[in-house]
Amino acid sequence: MGRSCKTTDSERVVYLASIGHTRGEIAALVDVSRWTLHRRFATQCEKGKLLCTGRIRAKQIEKALAGNGDTTMLIWLGKQ
């Protein structure tokens, strides 16, 4: 008899990844091991990471086009 399966909301995993949490942080927040997170939620973590990256890039472009962005910050974000 194996361990009972924990129920974890995959949308919560996407949300946590989309606001910038690392996989280790997400695993701790949803109370699963990093290995379990990797096995069961790799797709959701990747989706959240892409959403986060897209939002950051959009905000960067918005600031750059408005002409009121901190140049050093914009350069740093562009390299990330």
Summary of the structure (lengths in Angstrom):
residues: 80
radius of gyration: 16.6
end to end distance: 46.1
largest distance: 62.4
contacts: 191
relative contact order: 0.13
helix: 74%
strand: 0%
